[in-house]
Amino acid sequence: MDEKGPSIVEILYKNTGMQLEDWISMIKVLNFDNQDEMVKFLTEHEGLTNKTARFIAFKAMRSIKTK
């Protein structure tokens, strides 16, 4: 049997105490011009890894573009 491990969203919540939707809401309020600015903020000010910050920024950009 092939069992999947926890999803990145579950790991994000476990490590930060914040849901993905909370991170996206914060990013939207800060009104960044592009994804790179989001990643820089998340890594420098929130202490996230680059991989995690890129995941959040990608999801935030998708959310912003679909609204």
C-alpha positions, -999 to +999 in steps of 0.1 A: +000+000+000+012+035-009+003+060+018+007+097+012+023+118+038+009+151+050+002+178+024+022+210+022-009+228+034-010+206+065+027+210+071+024+248+067-003+249+094+017+226+117+049+247+113+034+282+114+000+279+132-016+297+102-038+282+075-029+289+038-059+311+035-046+333+064-012+337+046-030+346+014-052+372+032-021+388+047-003+389+013-034+406-003-036+432+024+001+441+019-006+447-018+027+436-033+034+443-070+048+409-078+055+374-066+092+381-059+083+408-035+059+384-017+087+358-014+112+383-001+088+395+026+078+360+036+114+348+039+129+380+055+101+391+078+082+359+085+111+335+086+097+310+061+119+289+038+122+299+002+102+269-009+073+276+015+073+313+007+072+305-031+043+281-025+023+308-006+032+335-032+021+312-060-012+305-044-017+342-035-011+352-071-036+327-084-061+339-059-056+376-068-058+369-106-091+349-102-108+377-084 
